[in-house]
Amino acid sequence: MKIFAREKLAEKDISWHQAYTDRTVYLKNMFEDVVGKGSYFRFEGKDSDSGYEYYCILGPAKIKHPKAKYFAGVRKLPATFSAWGKYFDSMDSAARYAREMWGVPTPGELVPYTSAALHDIAKKVDEWKKEKEENE
């Protein structure tokens, strides 16, 4: 019996570009207002060999947990479940992982935020949402 190793997405011919859905543009706006510019990114890419499409998320996660983190995750499209990936203490570590594992380019606008930028983020997000609701 032969077992073949899976090929990393970074080794495939995937052309990645930033792309946002209605839901993720909302998250991008929220995180950029709460954390700062360059704190949330979503990419889509298509493997030219297989035709499969993927999306990748880079940004804050676990914001309702005691210790918020940054996240780098990927999923094949169309997706009914959220992306799988890893959690990091800094935004640039998440971007580095996405580049090494999936070949996602590091955005020029990325800011190397650390976990300090996520201090009290759940409270800040709740305040942001409340203010947004009041302004609508």
C-alpha positions as CSV (number, residue, x, y, z in Angstrom):
1,M,0.0,0.0,0.0
2,K,1.4,3.4,-1.0
3,I,0.7,6.5,1.0
4,F,1.1,9.8,-0.7
5,A,1.9,13.0,1.2
6,R,-0.5,15.9,0.8
7,E,0.9,18.9,-1.1
8,K,0.9,22.2,0.8
9,L,-1.2,24.9,-0.7
10,A,1.9,27.0,-0.9
11,E,3.4,24.5,-3.3
12,K,0.4,24.8,-5.7
13,D,-0.1,27.5,-8.3
14,I,-2.6,29.6,-6.4
15,S,-3.1,33.3,-7.3
16,W,-4.4,35.0,-4.1
17,H,-6.1,38.4,-4.0
18,Q,-8.0,40.3,-1.3
19,A,-11.7,39.8,-1.5
20,Y,-14.4,40.5,1.0
21,T,-18.0,39.3,1.4
22,D,-20.7,41.4,3.0
23,R,-20.1,39.7,6.4
24,T,-16.3,40.0,6.2
25,V,-16.3,43.6,5.0
26,Y,-18.3,44.3,8.2
27,L,-15.6,42.5,10.2
28,K,-12.8,44.4,8.4
29,N,-14.4,47.7,9.2
30,M,-15.1,46.7,12.8
31,F,-11.5,45.4,13.5
32,E,-9.9,48.4,11.7
33,D,-11.9,50.8,13.9
34,V,-11.3,48.8,17.1
35,V,-7.7,47.5,16.7
36,G,-6.4,49.7,13.8
37,K,-5.8,49.7,10.1
38,G,-4.1,46.6,8.8
39,S,-5.6,44.3,11.4
40,Y,-7.9,42.1,9.3
41,F,-7.6,40.6,5.8
42,R,-9.5,38.1,3.7
43,F,-8.1,36.5,0.6
44,E,-9.5,34.3,-2.1
45,G,-7.4,32.2,-4.5
46,K,-7.8,29.6,-7.2
47,D,-5.6,26.6,-7.9
48,S,-4.9,26.8,-11.6
49,D,-4.3,23.0,-11.7
50,S,-7.3,21.6,-9.9
51,G,-9.7,24.6,-10.3
52,Y,-10.4,24.5,-6.5
53,E,-11.0,27.9,-4.9
54,Y,-10.0,28.8,-1.3
55,Y,-10.3,31.7,1.1
56,C,-7.9,32.7,3.8
57,I,-8.6,34.9,6.9
58,L,-5.9,36.9,8.8
59,G,-7.1,38.8,11.9
60,P,-8.2,38.9,15.5
61,A,-10.0,35.8,16.9
62,K,-11.2,34.4,20.2
63,I,-12.3,37.9,21.2
64,K,-14.8,36.7,23.7
65,H,-12.2,34.4,25.4
66,P,-10.0,35.5,28.3
67,K,-7.0,35.9,25.9
68,A,-7.8,37.1,22.4
69,K,-5.4,36.0,19.6
70,Y,-4.7,36.6,16.0
71,F,-5.7,33.9,13.5
72,A,-4.6,32.6,10.2
73,G,-7.0,30.1,8.6
74,V,-8.0,28.7,5.3
75,R,-10.9,26.8,3.8
76,K,-11.9,25.5,0.4
77,L,-14.9,27.3,-1.3
78,P,-17.8,27.0,-1.3
79,A,-17.6,26.8,2.5
80,T,-20.4,26.1,5.0
81,F,-17.9,26.0,8.0
82,S,-15.4,28.5,9.1
83,A,-11.7,28.4,8.2
84,W,-9.3,26.1,10.1
85,G,-5.9,27.3,11.1
86,K,-3.8,28.4,14.0
87,Y,-3.8,31.2,16.6
88,F,-0.9,33.5,17.2
89,D,0.2,36.3,19.6
90,S,1.0,38.7,16.8
91,M,-0.5,39.7,13.4
92,D,2.8,39.3,11.6
93,S,3.3,35.7,12.9
94,A,-0.2,34.9,11.5
95,A,0.7,36.4,8.2
96,R,4.0,34.5,8.1
97,Y,2.3,31.2,8.7
98,A,-0.3,31.9,6.0
99,R,2.5,32.7,3.5
100,E,4.5,29.6,4.4
101,M,1.6,27.2,4.6
102,W,-0.7,28.4,1.8
103,G,1.3,30.9,-0.2
104,V,-0.9,33.9,0.8
105,P,1.0,37.1,0.1
106,T,1.7,39.4,3.1
107,P,-0.3,42.5,2.6
108,G,1.7,45.7,2.5
109,E,-0.9,47.3,4.8
110,L,-0.3,44.7,7.5
111,V,0.7,46.2,10.8
112,P,2.6,43.9,13.2
113,Y,0.1,44.2,16.1
114,T,0.8,42.2,19.2
115,S,-1.6,40.7,21.7
116,A,-1.4,44.1,23.6
117,A,-3.6,45.6,20.8
118,L,-6.3,43.1,21.7
119,H,-6.5,44.1,25.4
120,D,-10.3,44.5,26.3
121,I,-11.2,43.9,22.7
122,A,-14.6,42.2,23.5
123,K,-15.7,45.3,25.4
124,K,-14.4,47.6,22.6
125,V,-16.3,45.5,20.0
126,D,-19.5,45.6,22.0
127,E,-19.2,49.4,22.3
128,W,-18.5,49.7,18.5
129,K,-21.5,47.6,17.7
130,K,-23.7,49.6,20.1
131,E,-22.5,52.9,18.6
132,K,-23.1,51.6,15.1
133,E,-26.7,50.6,16.0
134,E,-27.3,54.0,17.5
135,N,-26.1,55.8,14.3
136,E,-28.3,53.7,12.0
